């Protein structure tokens, strides 16, 4: 009886954790899927020049000659430690310090998108 109760409890815990995990990974919907490289971040700097190009994300460096001249540095938290990522932004982007955004860490050609608060 006790063994059967432990097995049921363990199964309930595993199912509960799986449901919670699923909700955490799909809460942004298909447009900003974590699996497609989208991460929630915060803009920490916006500007131009070598201060930004020197810190450009590795994925973006191979396209550097065709990139716009404006950049944003975004911090996001893939684990318990924060990561800073500098990416190109369009000339008409109205991003500013402290904006909440989605950034694609896998594809430099994806536009940084502002998140609603």
Helices and strands as residue ranges (DSSP letters): H 2-26, G 34-36, E 38-48, H 50-53, H 58-61, G 64-66, E 70-76, E 83-89, E 100-104, E 113-114
